[in-house]
Amino acid sequence: MQTMPRCRDCGKFCHPVEWKIIYSGALPEPQEEIYKCAGCAEKNGSFQPQEGIKPECSCGRLTHNARLSGPQQREEDHE
């Protein structure tokens, strides 16, 4: 069973909207995977790619956890 990840900024368990993998070593290997919740991503900004690592391999957004707004809202959001 997997546990919910914690937001790196606020420390709360969350449905993350952003992720980052921190690499270390002479031959960079993944060391740690960190996340941000929607509130912290909006308030503090997005993760920045790690120097020397391709941006698409370093950090990104998890769109399946982002809330829809405007006319695209799902019906269950209204209930």
Secondary structure, DSSP 8 states (H G I E B T S, - for coil): -----BBTTT--B---SEEEEEEETTTTEEEEEEEE-HHHHHHH------TTS-HHHHEEE-GGGS---GGG--GGGG-
